[in-house]
Amino acid sequence: QVQLVESGGGLVQAGGSLRLSCAASGRTFSYSVMGWFRQAPGKEREFVATITWNGGSTYYADSVKGRFTISRDNAKNTVYLQMNTLKPEDTAVYYCAARTDYTQSRVRITPGEYTYWGQGTQVTVSS
């Protein structure tokens, strides 16, 4: 069982930055592909970014490419999402997700591919 706890959300003006963190419990973090998703009111949950076991591969949604950066620190069981040049359309609840797979480490972009989810952290970008 893996528990994920997000932090770092808040209210920021357009053009500003935030750094989200997701702390994972358990001993399987090093073998977990990690992802960030977001969900705005009235919309479906959408993919934001993903990172493989050792951070060797990352992949981003087109809407955040060049502005957001996903990274991880396996020694701290933590994955990060650095968000720069924020826009009002980035406003959403951001969720951290994990998929533990001892046999394969590749980017994964659909919610159904992930096993564990955090409770979410609200990000609000004002114009």
Disulfide bonds with the S-S distance in Angstrom:
Cys22-Cys96 2.10
